Amino acid sequence: MPVLLYVLAVAVFAQGTSEFVLAGLVPGISADLGVSLAQAGYLTSGFAVGMVVGAPLTAVVGRRLPPRWTLSACLLVFVAAHVVGALTGQFSVLLGTRFVAALANAGFLAVALSTVPRVVPAGRQARALAVILGGTTLALVAGVPAGALLGELWGWRSALWAIAGVSAAALVTVAWLTPVQPGAGSGSGSGSGSGSGSGSGSGSGSGSGSGSGSGAESRTGTGSGASPAVDRTPARVGLRAELGNLRSPVLRRNLALGVLVNGATFCAFTYLAVIVTDGAGLGSPLVPVVLALFGLGAFAGVSAAGRLADRHGGLLLAVAGPALLAGWVLWAALAVGPASLSPDVVWVLAPVQGALSFAVGGTLIARSMAAAHAAPTLGGAFSTVALNLGALLGPVFGGVALGLIGTAGPLLVSAALAAVAAALWFATARRRPQEPAV
């Protein structure tokens, strides 16, 4: 795989940490700013609103801008939003910074996803997407628990400061290694003279072995024997044509499934700290551990999707989809029983649901991107919209259910959303058109 994909994954790690870390900070923010737990949970929805609005907007605005400029500008705004958020004492200002940070995150992710068809052949695009989205799952494994631990030790503001610092480092790296122009070139600038590298090829020096690997800018490495990268840049497609290509029934179904699956995921995940402490009776120091288990499961799930979705995506969805639904139903049923939620249930189902959620979600992203191959820029944007529309609606519904029912409420909503997704999947099974290869 081109090294550029791993550079983008580092930046996505910082952004994913920001998006998900509030799951461990909701109680602290609620107490510090004098708002309810449900209101504090709406910070996740505020972030998702920015992602939904920002993905298509920045994709359209940035269609003709150099990727380096667009990605760097998005990261700069992202850093500034976290600095302001860490300094404010007003919930409304914090909510506003979440929206602005999400706009920047959406622009970055849409442009990052749109680079995949340019640098990776069709048969490996699911794996390439898994590399970028691996930054998100790594955020769940390491970033979110670390942020929750910082919040436990020094308050929730320290987590925002840490995210700002990591994002600033990512900004420098992305600005240095990202190509100025999309397209084909001779590969990397940082390749070693003899390098066989870790990129998509084994060429030496300035090939695609160990440099930026995007094949999008001509930079000469320090070695010799460079071989030109294959130009996989799609032909220029007009904005109206891209919008027309997004009317595909296959794409619309996959995007709808993505909304529902991600809604179920983030409905429960946003209030996981409350479920762990109030529902299962575990101490707050164990919240980062549960979050890490969920993240480890998510990492395993998206890794499996990256390896299997190219050739066996349909089979993966047919197996993991019903299992995901069963897991949410089981967790919700145990939470509404006469006894309190058993800690053993949390220890088992947190990693299992993390794995299933991201295996199914990652496969749906890959299939959506494949269905949107004729809309190279807006395809990534609309995939981002689908994911974050789920992340917007899930916490809102979960917050309402939390206020009405208690800690079992978000789990019941997750089960309901997964059930709707399963119904949609089976309702369209018999009349499903042939999907393009990922």
C-alpha positions as CSV (number, residue, x, y, z in Angstrom):
1,M,0.0,0.0,0.0
2,P,1.2,3.6,-0.7
3,V,2.7,5.2,2.3
4,L,0.4,8.2,1.8
5,L,-2.5,6.1,3.1
6,Y,-0.7,5.5,6.4
7,V,0.1,9.2,6.7
8,L,-3.6,9.9,6.2
9,A,-4.5,7.3,8.8
10,V,-2.3,9.1,11.4
11,A,-4.4,12.3,10.9
12,V,-7.6,10.3,10.9
13,F,-6.5,8.8,14.3
14,A,-6.3,12.3,15.8
15,Q,-9.7,13.1,14.4
16,G,-11.3,9.8,15.4
17,T,-10.0,10.3,18.9
18,S,-11.7,13.7,19.0
19,E,-15.0,12.3,17.7
20,F,-15.2,9.3,20.0
21,V,-13.4,10.5,23.2
22,L,-16.6,12.2,24.5
23,A,-17.9,8.8,25.3
24,G,-15.6,8.8,28.3
25,L,-15.9,12.5,29.1
26,V,-19.7,12.9,29.2
27,P,-20.0,12.7,33.0
28,G,-17.1,15.2,33.6
29,I,-18.4,17.7,31.1
30,S,-21.9,17.4,32.6
31,A,-20.7,18.1,36.1
32,D,-18.3,20.9,35.1
33,L,-20.6,22.9,32.8
34,G,-23.8,22.3,34.7
35,V,-25.7,20.4,32.0
36,S,-27.5,17.0,32.0
37,L,-25.9,13.8,30.9
38,A,-28.2,13.8,27.8
39,Q,-27.3,17.4,26.9
40,A,-23.6,16.5,27.3
41,G,-24.2,13.6,24.9
42,Y,-25.5,16.0,22.3
43,L,-21.9,17.1,21.8
44,T,-21.4,14.0,19.8
45,S,-24.5,14.9,17.7
46,G,-23.2,18.4,17.2
47,F,-20.0,16.9,15.9
48,A,-22.0,14.7,13.6
49,V,-24.0,17.6,12.2
50,G,-20.8,19.3,11.2
51,M,-19.6,16.1,9.5
52,V,-22.9,15.8,7.6
53,V,-22.8,19.4,6.4
54,G,-19.1,19.6,5.9
55,A,-18.5,16.5,3.8
56,P,-20.4,17.4,0.7
57,L,-19.7,21.2,1.1
58,T,-15.9,20.9,1.4
59,A,-15.8,18.2,-1.3
60,V,-17.5,20.5,-3.8
61,V,-15.5,23.6,-2.8
62,G,-12.2,21.6,-2.8
63,R,-12.7,19.7,-6.0
64,R,-10.2,21.8,-7.9
65,L,-7.9,22.7,-5.1
66,P,-4.6,20.9,-4.5
67,P,-5.0,18.0,-1.9
68,R,-2.2,19.4,0.2
69,W,-3.9,22.8,0.6
70,T,-7.3,21.3,1.4
71,L,-6.0,18.7,3.9
72,S,-3.7,21.1,5.6
73,A,-6.3,23.8,5.9
74,C,-8.8,21.4,7.4
75,L,-6.3,20.2,10.0
76,L,-5.4,23.8,10.9
77,V,-9.0,24.7,11.6
78,F,-9.4,21.4,13.5
79,V,-6.5,22.3,15.9
80,A,-7.9,25.8,16.5
81,A,-11.3,24.5,17.3
82,H,-9.9,22.2,20.0
83,V,-7.8,25.0,21.6
84,V,-10.9,27.2,21.9
85,G,-13.0,24.2,23.2
86,A,-10.3,23.5,25.9
87,L,-10.4,27.2,27.1
88,T,-14.1,27.8,27.2
89,G,-16.4,27.6,30.2
90,Q,-19.7,27.7,28.3
91,F,-21.5,24.7,26.9
92,S,-22.8,26.6,23.9
93,V,-19.3,27.6,22.9
94,L,-18.0,24.1,23.4
95,L,-20.9,22.8,21.2
96,G,-19.9,25.4,18.5
97,T,-16.3,24.3,18.5
98,R,-17.5,20.7,18.0
99,F,-19.4,21.7,15.0
100,V,-16.5,23.7,13.5
101,A,-14.0,20.8,14.2
102,A,-16.4,18.4,12.5
103,L,-16.6,20.6,9.4
104,A,-12.8,20.4,9.2
105,N,-12.8,16.7,9.9
106,A,-15.4,16.1,7.2
107,G,-13.4,18.0,4.6
108,F,-10.3,16.1,5.5
109,L,-11.9,12.7,5.4
110,A,-13.8,13.3,2.1
111,V,-10.6,14.4,0.4
112,A,-8.7,11.5,1.9
113,L,-11.2,8.9,0.8
114,S,-11.3,10.4,-2.7
115,T,-7.6,9.7,-3.1
116,V,-8.0,5.9,-2.8
117,P,-9.3,5.3,-6.4
118,R,-6.3,7.4,-7.7
119,V,-3.6,5.4,-6.0
120,V,-4.9,1.8,-5.5
121,P,-6.3,-0.6,-8.2
122,A,-9.9,-1.7,-8.0
123,G,-9.2,-5.1,-6.5
124,R,-7.4,-3.6,-3.4
125,Q,-9.6,-0.6,-2.6
126,A,-11.4,-2.2,0.4
127,R,-8.0,-2.9,1.9
128,A,-6.8,0.7,1.2
129,L,-10.0,2.1,2.8
130,A,-9.3,-0.2,5.8
131,V,-5.8,1.4,6.2
132,I,-7.3,4.9,6.4
133,L,-10.2,3.8,8.6
134,G,-7.7,1.9,10.7
135,G,-6.8,5.3,12.1
136,T,-10.4,5.5,13.4
137,T,-10.3,2.1,15.0
138,L,-6.8,2.8,16.5
139,A,-8.4,5.9,18.0
140,L,-11.0,3.6,19.7
141,V,-8.2,1.3,20.9
142,A,-5.7,3.8,22.2
143,G,-6.9,7.4,21.7
144,V,-10.3,7.2,23.4
145,P,-9.1,5.2,26.5
146,A,-6.2,7.6,26.8
147,G,-8.5,10.6,26.6
148,A,-10.8,9.1,29.2
149,L,-7.8,8.5,31.5
150,L,-6.7,12.1,31.0
151,G,-10.2,13.2,31.9
152,E,-10.2,11.1,35.0
153,L,-6.8,12.4,36.1
154,W,-6.8,16.0,35.1
155,G,-10.3,16.9,33.8
156,W,-11.9,16.7,30.4
157,R,-10.1,19.8,29.1
158,S,-6.7,18.0,29.2
159,A,-8.1,15.5,26.7
160,L,-8.9,18.3,24.2
161,W,-5.4,19.8,24.7
162,A,-3.9,16.4,23.9
163,I,-6.0,16.1,20.8
164,A,-4.9,19.6,19.7
165,G,-1.2,18.6,20.1
166,V,-1.5,15.3,18.2
167,S,-3.5,17.1,15.4
168,A,-0.8,19.7,15.2
169,A,1.8,17.0,14.7
170,A,-0.4,15.4,12.0
171,L,-0.7,18.7,10.3
172,V,3.1,19.0,9.9
173,T,3.3,15.5,8.5
174,V,0.4,15.8,6.1
175,A,1.6,19.2,4.8
176,W,5.1,17.7,4.2
177,L,4.1,14.4,2.5
178,T,0.8,15.1,0.7
179,P,1.2,15.7,-3.0
180,V,0.3,19.2,-4.4
181,Q,-1.7,17.8,-7.3
182,P,-3.7,14.6,-7.8
183,G,-2.7,12.4,-10.6
184,A,0.3,10.2,-11.6
185,G,3.8,11.0,-11.0
186,S,7.0,9.2,-10.1
187,G,6.2,8.5,-6.5
188,S,7.8,9.6,-3.3
189,G,10.2,12.0,-1.9
190,S,11.3,10.4,1.2
191,G,12.2,7.0,-0.1
192,S,15.4,5.4,0.8
193,G,18.1,4.8,-1.7
194,S,17.8,1.0,-1.6
195,G,14.4,0.8,-0.1
196,S,12.0,-1.9,-0.8
197,G,9.6,0.0,1.5
198,S,6.2,-0.7,2.7
199,G,4.2,0.9,0.0
200,S,2.3,-0.7,-2.8
201,G,5.3,-1.8,-4.8
202,S,8.9,-2.9,-4.3
203,G,10.7,-0.3,-6.4
204,S,13.8,1.3,-5.1
205,G,14.4,4.9,-4.3
206,S,11.7,7.1,-5.7
207,G,9.3,4.4,-6.6
208,S,6.2,3.7,-4.7
209,G,8.0,1.7,-2.1
210,S,8.7,3.9,0.9
211,G,7.8,7.5,0.1
212,S,4.5,9.3,0.0
213,G,3.4,6.5,-2.4
214,S,0.5,8.5,-3.9
215,G,1.9,8.5,-7.3
216,A,0.4,12.0,-7.5
217,E,3.4,14.2,-7.6
218,S,6.8,13.9,-9.2
219,R,9.4,13.9,-6.5
220,T,12.8,12.4,-7.0
221,G,14.1,10.1,-4.2
222,T,17.6,9.6,-3.2
223,G,18.0,6.3,-5.0
224,S,18.0,5.3,-8.6
225,G,16.1,3.0,-10.9
226,A,12.8,4.7,-10.3
227,S,9.8,3.2,-12.0
228,P,6.7,5.4,-12.6
229,A,3.6,4.8,-10.7
230,V,0.5,3.7,-12.5
231,D,-1.9,6.5,-13.2
232,R,-5.3,5.5,-11.8
233,T,-6.7,9.0,-11.5
234,P,-10.3,8.9,-12.8
235,A,-11.2,11.1,-15.7
236,R,-12.4,14.5,-14.8
237,V,-16.1,14.3,-14.1
238,G,-18.3,17.4,-13.9
239,L,-20.2,18.2,-10.7
240,R,-23.6,17.6,-12.3
241,A,-22.5,14.3,-13.7
242,E,-21.2,13.2,-10.2
243,L,-24.5,14.1,-8.6
244,G,-26.3,12.1,-11.3
245,N,-24.1,9.1,-10.6
246,L,-25.1,9.2,-7.0
247,R,-28.7,8.1,-7.8
248,S,-27.6,4.5,-8.1
249,P,-30.1,2.2,-6.2
250,V,-27.2,0.1,-4.9
251,L,-25.5,3.1,-3.6
252,R,-28.6,4.5,-1.9
253,R,-29.3,1.2,-0.2
254,N,-25.8,0.8,1.1
255,L,-25.8,4.4,2.3
256,A,-29.1,3.9,4.1
257,L,-27.7,0.7,5.7
258,G,-24.6,2.7,6.8
259,V,-26.8,5.3,8.5
260,L,-28.7,2.7,10.5
261,V,-25.7,0.5,11.5
262,N,-23.6,3.5,12.5
263,G,-26.6,5.0,14.3
264,A,-26.9,1.8,16.4
265,T,-23.2,1.9,17.1
266,F,-22.9,5.5,18.3
267,C,-26.2,5.4,20.2
268,A,-24.7,2.9,22.6
269,F,-21.1,4.0,22.4
270,T,-21.9,7.7,23.2
271,Y,-23.4,6.6,26.5
272,L,-21.1,3.7,27.2
273,A,-19.6,5.4,30.2
274,V,-23.0,5.8,31.8
275,I,-24.0,2.2,30.9
276,V,-20.8,1.0,32.5
277,T,-21.0,3.0,35.7
278,D,-24.8,3.5,36.4
279,G,-26.0,0.4,34.6
280,A,-23.4,-2.3,35.5
281,G,-22.1,-0.6,38.7
282,L,-18.5,-0.6,37.6
283,G,-16.2,2.2,38.9
284,S,-15.3,5.1,36.7
285,P,-11.6,4.1,36.5
286,L,-12.8,1.0,34.6
287,V,-14.5,3.1,31.9
288,P,-11.2,3.5,29.8
289,V,-10.7,-0.3,30.0
290,V,-14.2,-0.9,28.6
291,L,-13.7,1.7,25.9
292,A,-10.3,0.0,25.0
293,L,-12.1,-3.4,24.7
294,F,-14.7,-1.9,22.4
295,G,-11.9,-0.3,20.4
296,L,-9.9,-3.6,20.1
297,G,-13.0,-5.2,18.8
298,A,-13.5,-2.4,16.3
299,F,-9.9,-2.7,15.1
300,A,-10.4,-6.4,14.6
301,G,-13.7,-5.8,12.8
302,V,-12.4,-3.2,10.3
303,S,-9.3,-5.3,9.7
304,A,-11.5,-8.3,8.8
305,A,-13.6,-6.1,6.5
306,G,-10.5,-4.8,4.8
307,R,-9.3,-8.4,4.0
308,L,-12.7,-9.9,3.2
309,A,-14.8,-7.2,1.6
310,D,-13.1,-7.2,-1.7
311,R,-14.1,-10.7,-2.6
312,H,-16.6,-11.9,0.1
313,G,-18.4,-8.7,1.2
314,G,-21.8,-10.1,0.7
315,L,-21.0,-13.2,2.8
316,L,-19.5,-11.0,5.5
317,L,-22.7,-8.9,5.7
318,A,-24.9,-12.0,5.7
319,V,-23.0,-13.5,8.7
320,A,-22.0,-10.4,10.7
321,G,-25.2,-8.4,10.1
322,P,-27.6,-10.8,11.9
323,A,-24.9,-11.4,14.6
324,L,-24.7,-7.7,15.2
325,L,-28.5,-7.4,15.6
326,A,-28.5,-10.4,18.0
327,G,-25.8,-8.8,20.1
328,W,-27.7,-5.5,20.5
329,V,-30.9,-7.3,21.3
330,L,-29.2,-9.5,23.9
331,W,-27.5,-6.5,25.6
332,A,-30.7,-4.5,25.7
333,A,-32.7,-7.5,27.0
334,L,-30.2,-8.1,29.8
335,A,-30.2,-4.4,30.7
336,V,-34.0,-4.1,31.1
337,G,-34.2,-7.2,33.3
338,P,-35.2,-7.0,37.0
339,A,-31.5,-7.2,38.1
340,S,-28.9,-4.6,37.3
341,L,-26.7,-5.2,34.2
342,S,-24.0,-7.8,35.0
343,P,-20.5,-6.5,34.6
344,D,-19.7,-9.8,32.8
345,V,-22.1,-8.8,30.1
346,V,-20.2,-5.6,29.5
347,W,-16.8,-7.3,29.4
348,V,-18.0,-9.8,26.8
349,L,-20.3,-7.7,24.6
350,A,-18.2,-4.5,24.4
351,P,-15.5,-6.1,22.3
352,V,-17.9,-8.3,20.4
353,Q,-20.2,-5.5,19.4
354,G,-17.2,-3.3,18.5
355,A,-15.9,-6.0,16.1
356,L,-19.3,-6.6,14.5
357,S,-20.2,-3.0,14.2
358,F,-17.1,-2.0,12.4
359,A,-16.9,-5.1,10.3
360,V,-20.4,-4.4,8.9
361,G,-19.8,-0.7,8.8
362,G,-16.4,-1.0,7.0
363,T,-17.9,-3.4,4.4
364,L,-20.7,-1.0,3.7
365,I,-18.3,1.9,3.2
366,A,-16.3,-0.2,0.7
367,R,-19.3,-1.2,-1.2
368,S,-20.7,2.3,-1.2
369,M,-17.4,3.6,-2.6
370,A,-17.4,0.9,-5.3
371,A,-21.0,1.8,-6.3
372,A,-20.0,5.5,-6.5
373,H,-17.0,4.8,-8.7
374,A,-18.4,7.2,-11.3
375,A,-18.5,10.0,-8.7
376,P,-14.9,10.0,-7.5
377,T,-15.1,13.1,-5.3
378,L,-18.6,13.1,-4.0
379,G,-18.6,9.3,-3.5
380,G,-16.3,9.8,-0.5
381,A,-18.3,12.7,0.7
382,F,-21.6,10.9,0.7
383,S,-20.1,7.9,2.4
384,T,-18.9,10.3,5.1
385,V,-22.4,11.8,5.3
386,A,-24.0,8.4,5.8
387,L,-21.6,7.4,8.6
388,N,-22.1,10.7,10.4
389,L,-25.8,11.0,9.9
390,G,-25.9,7.8,11.9
391,A,-23.6,9.3,14.5
392,L,-25.9,12.3,14.6
393,L,-29.2,10.5,15.0
394,G,-28.0,7.7,17.2
395,P,-26.9,9.8,20.2
396,V,-30.0,12.0,19.8
397,F,-32.4,9.1,20.0
398,G,-30.2,7.5,22.7
399,G,-30.3,10.7,24.8
400,V,-34.1,10.8,24.7
401,A,-34.3,7.1,25.6
402,L,-31.8,7.7,28.4
403,G,-34.0,10.4,29.9
404,L,-37.2,8.4,29.6
405,I,-36.0,4.8,30.4
406,G,-32.6,5.0,32.0
407,T,-29.4,3.3,31.1
408,A,-31.1,0.6,29.1
409,G,-32.6,3.2,26.8
410,P,-29.6,3.7,24.4
411,L,-29.2,-0.1,24.1
412,L,-32.9,-0.5,23.2
413,V,-32.5,2.1,20.5
414,S,-29.4,0.4,19.1
415,A,-31.3,-2.8,18.9
416,A,-34.2,-1.1,17.1
417,L,-31.9,0.6,14.6
418,A,-30.1,-2.7,13.9
419,A,-33.5,-4.4,13.4
420,V,-34.5,-1.8,10.8
421,A,-31.2,-2.3,9.0
422,A,-31.8,-6.0,8.9
423,A,-35.3,-5.6,7.6
424,L,-34.0,-3.3,4.8
425,W,-31.3,-5.7,3.9
426,F,-33.6,-8.7,3.6
427,A,-36.4,-6.7,1.9
428,T,-34.0,-5.8,-0.9
429,A,-32.2,-9.2,-1.1
430,R,-34.3,-10.6,-3.9
431,R,-34.3,-7.5,-6.1
432,R,-30.7,-6.5,-5.4
433,P,-28.8,-5.6,-8.6
434,Q,-25.3,-6.8,-9.3
435,E,-22.8,-4.7,-7.3
436,P,-19.6,-3.5,-8.8
437,A,-16.3,-5.0,-7.6
438,V,-14.7,-3.2,-4.6
